Amino acid sequence: MTVSSIHAGSRAGLLVILCAAALAITACSGGGAARKRDADGRVIPTLAEQDPSGTLYARAVSRAASGDCNDDTLNVLTCFAYRGQGYEGAQTALGQCHIAAGEAAEGAEWVRRAADAGWADAQKMLARLYLQGEGVERNPVEGAKWARLYSRNARLLSLGVQPDLTVAEDFRGVLTSEENARSEQLASNWIPRYWSASSEPDQRVLSSCAVEGRRPPAARPEIRSMPNPY
């Protein structure tokens, strides 16, 4: 198993988890069709226009999943990742980018933070990192723990997404019966933990995801005329 295979599997997981948001954005964006208008004829803002921060987040994660980890993408992912809980997708994607850039230890740390919070794609990736010793000390028992947690991830299953069976296959025949029992116990004892940043990235990075949305125009106030008293 190579880093490229990790990336290939991760791309599928990230895109599946983002699909609902992507479909909503597509449905609401209007595409090339005529823009929807309200009763007064004013253009109704699209989802992307009303929530550019969410759209920016989804696009950055998608770019990372496709291997596009340029400086702009890294800045946006870092900005979101530092927000902590709720931004595990950005943490996973940021870790993936660091690993692709040869910064395996830093990448594995970001992946671990997301995996600790219960992010399925991060758990899948971390299982393989421990199996290979990529960015972490090789530990098949710890890797098998994460593989078990990934295969049982309630968040993933609630979306109707079946876990990638190749993850379990990677560990077939690797562990002894005693090691299997230990990894099962570790998985049973696991509880989620949510990372909080103890510092902030520099202002340039912070500004990369600080955007303001366009809100629908305010309703025009009704102008009442006074009756002519004469």
Secondary structure, DSSP 8 states (H G I E B T S, - for coil): --HHHHHHHHHHHHHHHHHHHHHHHHHHH-TTS---B-TTS-B---HHHH-HHHHHHHHHHHHHHTT---HHHHHHHHHHHTT-TT-HHHHHHHHHHHHHTT-HHHHHHHHHHHHHTT-HHHHHHHHHHHHHTSSS---HHHHHHHHHHHHT-HHHHHTT----HHHHHHTTTTS-HHHHHHHHHHHHH--------SS---HHHHGGG---------------------
